[in-house]
């Protein structure tokens, strides 16, 4: 019998803080997942495909809108630097969103035509507001992480899921399908930002800050937009490649089937990983400043994930096809195959994504960026093979395989850096 040190776990600050965030995310995800059998009956596969394409574009633009400076808030040296970085980030986000609004208002037709994204052109006016409210959420989330206000982070995630789910249900039953899905997402991020009211004083201080000092602080952390933003943008671009390049080749319906499987797996995996990432990043940064080991706590996470999560993934692979048919309807049976393709990759993401910050701590952003470029090229090749053969399923299978291999390599690299640091302490 395995003896789990539950009392020791409860005393752990990392476990406690992660549990607070994870509890809110799990509850929010449970609400969202329970609504899926209804959503798949009031929205078509084409609706899901268009929504996924829109969100892929919005995600990439949000990365540019924050410059990934939100991560710098966690590792800032003191409150003064935190305020300067926050002030710079907020002003840049507003400026970027405004330019995006004006640019799309004037040039949206040629822009969407050039990128073969005509299917989302009619929803262009949602993009600037999605970028603004999502980017603000990222900044406030990381500020709350620095201040160790983990209950606020949990409340924000829970609010976002509840508002998004309820709004989609109302919009669907009202006949506002594609517009309703996109508006629901904007509304959910807008609403979730109000949970960070306790940070109002710091935000106001940042908005009133001196631009010269803010710019100096931003230049000192230039690696974030210089390398980390590039890495994150490429990562977001490559993971969303099916939505960005396949919609014009195979159509909205095929993409919708894939988007359901991807959403059911990636969204909870990403939220779970982010829940751990938030507390692990803060804890690892402060622990390394004190020259203390970080590997023992990480090993516990990986151990428990393997013990508890791996059997769930194996079971999901076996029952995927009948489960999809029962829950979502016969028209969504094709999504089960994509679900099975994605499972190995998503399991590796669970192991690697909580320590995605490791290159930041060890100043290896340039290597991480180079790896991300290689990752993107291989993913592009995988989908290109599917396009060449005109087989959507083959493209997604190869895409998932590349994801599994590269995520495994990244995980091994992260572990080697941590292990080297641990040896230096001895």
Secondary structure, DSSP 8 states (H G I E B T S, - for coil): -----HHHHHH-HHHHHHHHHHHHHHHHHHHHHHHHHHHHHHS-HHHHHHHHHHHHHHHHHHHHHHTTGGGHHHH-SSHHHHHHHHHHHHHHHHHHHHHHHHHHHHHHHHHHHHTT-GGGGGGHHHHHHHHHHHHHHHHHHHHHHHTT-HHHHHHHHHHHHHHHHHHHHHHHHTT--HHHHHHHHHHHHHHHGGGGGGGHHHHHHHHTS-HHHHHHHHHHTTHIIIIIHHHHHHHHHHHTHHHHHSHHHH-HHHHHHHHHHHHHHHHHHHHHHHHHHHHHHHHHHHHHHTT---HHHHHHHHHHHHHHHHHHHHHHHHHHHHHHHHHH-GGGTHHHHHHHHHHHHHHHHHHHGGGTTHHHHTT-HHHHHHHHHHHHHHHHHHHHHHHHHT-HHHHHHHHHHHHHHHHHHHHHHHHHHHHHHHHHH-
